[in-house]
Amino acid sequence: MEVFCFIKYYPSLNLLIFNNIAFMLQRLYLLFTMLLCFITLDTVAQSAGDRPVYTSEWGHLYRAENNERDLLGIFSTEAPVYVLDSNLTQYKVQVSNGDIGFIKKQPLQKAMSGKRSEGEPAQYFYRGSQGSQCPHFFVQVSELRVRKAPNVTSTAVRRAKLNELICVDYIPLYSDGWVYVGDHFHEKPEFIQAKFLGAELTYDKVLKNYLQVRGKDQKQEMVWAGRLREIAWTDDRKLKEALTFWKQSFENAGVKDPKIDIDFELLVAERFQNRPTFDDIMSQVEALRMHFDWKGTLLYDGKITDNQMKQLEMKRVEEIPNMPECGWEPKYYYQSPSSIVAFEENNKGKLVGSVYQTSFVEGVVLRIGQERVDGNYDEKEFVKKFGHLLTVTWIDTPHVYHIPNGDAGLFIITFENGKAVRYACMFYC
């Protein structure tokens, strides 16, 4: 009653009181809205470049706020996003390729747990036949440039090979969009255009496309011949056929590729045709009694002694930078400017050495049967003599040949400009 009378008899204060109450209600509403946003997100907004948070569900990225008709892209379950802002129903985010837009609010996670949300579309986020792989596509073209930034003028940091598996978490739905394929925290960024990704290619699929344009469209014939050659290097059974098609197509077009010596590749393919069984290969490699002749000192892996290293004036060191973390456990090493010999404990508890890597300089010779492989040894002769024992990942590392070292690892011999230059070994983990 007293309050009522106060307001009644002092009408000049009515407007002031009303304005104060309205101001307080407005502040309370703003505070409530902010609390609601923080409770839903459970984190504060981040700037791009900070550690991301992860979606708990797949969904669409919208170009404009509160407009679900204008789609910018689609993201997978557990896609990394950087939250820039939010309203009552949406987050404004930046996704992995740099696109900025709006997504529906959902629980966001601080870590990935390898889960997939219901209804995630396989046409965008295929996870393999068992559904357990990362969402992925495959590169559809040969030697695709991988860029440092999402534009065609950016520096090319490497070339992606045909059929390379590319994990994705966001696919742009506009033309000529880019996909991020680099490391998780963008410390070494890599981007490729989404239009060059698709389903996994097989030799038969590529061969079918090649035969459809052969003799009809010379430019497309050479394109598909290149893809056929590249994919065939993963399958010895198809290799000679594919290389023959490549040679015919390029000769008919009167075109020479200076990077490809097709006759030499055909020689390698011919020797691969006669590859024996793995057990036979092992028997033949063992019979060759591979060893080194260093300035008249004969070195057999697993039998090298400290005295021999001292005679060769090699320096003993306890550690070598960037050595493999698994597969073997050397106790110490001997090192020269061009060679490393690693000493480890054998099954009798004795410390013995094996050549880890060397260059064919300073009188270093690798004896393989009756052959003496040194810095003047010819690559073509090597393939003719030992091609049936070799494997090579030609598209990635041409002229780098592998000879199996039992089921434990590989002997690796590298040629440059037709001559032997390096030897190394590796052990499987």
Phi, psi and omega in degrees: 000322180289321177296316180301315181295323179299314180292320183297316186271354175234066185300338181292340180271350184303311183295321180296315179297316181300316181296320179296317179297318180297319179297317179296317178297322179296318179295320178296320179296317180297318179297319179297318180297317180295318178297321179297319180296315182291324179295321182289319185276326182062026176197172177262160180297140182249159171268149177302136183107339173285175176293135184280171163252172189233138178292150175263347180223154173285164179179187182253149172260124182259143183291320185239156180294132176057031176229097186273005177271337184260089184277133176262322180188185180225137184240155184274172167299140180059037172283136177288132177224152174250117183280124182257329182192177178201158169232198185295329187239351186223156167253140167269123187225161167248129181264181192299328182272001179102348178299140178241131180194202186237140175234155175295144179295140179203163176298131177252142188250152178271350180212161178268146179234005176078023182264161177234132181277158185297136176081005179303122189288120183292337180292341175254329187227066179289131184244024179086167184297332179266354179072017187249357181271172173293152173302132187207159168234182179232143178293132186261353185232165180274142172050050180289129179289129175258123189261156178283336179220161185280062172202155188285349178267355181287160180297134173277119184267339177191178175244126175277139182273158176304134177073012176294134179283129182238116176285138182228152173231353179208133178239120176290144182255014176250163184290145177062028176284162184248152177241137178276129183229013183273198181291163192298323185257017174062028176282332173230078187293143176217139181223145170224157180283136185297334183293346179264011179250150180189199181288160181299136179269149172239162178302317182296322178296314181292320178299319179300315179293323178296314182293332179293330182255352182299127180077001182243319182224099188298319181295313179292328178299317179291324178299311182287332174296320177297318179292323179295316177300315185295316183287334181289337180291356174261001184215102182305327186294332183257354192297310183298319179299313183295317180294325177295316177299317180301313181298316180297316183295317182286325177293320179296329179274353182068030184246137174242133176260111184295343181275348187238121172261089189293329179292322177292319178299323177294326176297314178299315181299320180298319180289329177293336181296336185256024183292127178281182177292163182300318180297321178293322177299315180300318179296318181292319179297318179297320181293337180287341178048060180300134176199172183250148172240103180252103177054040178089351177267121182272127183239116177252127179306136180083000180227002182289139184249162176298322180299320178297321179296321179292321177298326180273004177058040175270149185267130177280134176225153182273331183223148173237126180300146173062030175283154178302143182272351182212171180101327176201170185222074178297144177270325178197177186222162165241141189222142169230175181303336185238359188217154173224129174242127184255137179250127177223169183277128178274184185290353176257007179081011181261140178276120182225159185252155173221145180288119179274314176201152178201158171255151182276068177226177175055037176076019180278128179230133173259119179268120176238100187062235180270356184272141176249104182268113176226193184294349178254004185286134187277134182296319181297321178295322179298316180294319179298319184283319191236009185305326182289347179259354192263156162231158180203137173264081196296318184293322179279311186223076180296149177069017175245108190256142180248133171244126183295137176254078188059215175259016185264332185178209186220148162265134186237123182237124185250136177244144173224133181054036175082004182234149179291134181235327186215151172233143173209165173230158174217155180237139178290145177277000000 
